[in-house]
Amino acid sequence: MEALPNLVLEALDVPDHDKLGQRGSTHRPRILILYGSLRPQSFSRKLALEAQRLLEQFGAETRLFNPHDLPMLDSVPADHPKVLELREAALWSEGQVWVSPERHGTFTAVFKNQIDWLPLEQAGVRPTQGRTLAVMQVCGGSQSFNVVNALRVLGRWMRMVTIPNQSSVPKAWQEFDEGGRMKPSPYYDRVVDVMEELVKFTLLVRDRSDYLTSRYSERKVDQEAAALALASGAATTTQKTETNV
């Protein structure tokens, strides 16, 4: 370690193939779907519903969160029923689908408000860290990728594993029939691709999520905190050992 004198060996974890071994969860992948419009004929909702049908066909268990009645961030306490519903669904999920219309070149306030209500940490647990993510958008006019690109940035900030594929549906008003179902088209085929890929990545990541998102910097902070606690008498040697496990 002479070449790396600033490393804390006790916090270092060399990636190991055996540690990536799957623990064998047998329940269906749990996918939360969020969309970004309150309009009665919301095309982002229609696309979200289409995604939900496909995910269930691929064997996933799904929840579709309805953003109606979700207050603006910080306008009510965090124990508001709608906020609790959203946070519980995020903790329940192993993967998520984010769908938003494009408005003024980016995702909508309705969508962002949902993400803003999800804390980076809740009772020591990050509600989104290590979850897989698929991003999609609907456009009123020609095809754009502004929203999916912005959603990827947001997903990275929320420490999610965003899958490579994505969907952008141009002129969405042409792509759905009167019953709200998406018509056959290459755009529909892409949505199928994205949902299939999301389920595959969720199965791949979910039992490895804790290991994949374990960070040297955080382990180092935890060890420093444990050492301080031990030095101050707030923790026993046994507790310190358990912290390092």
Disulfide bonds with the S-S distance in Angstrom:
none
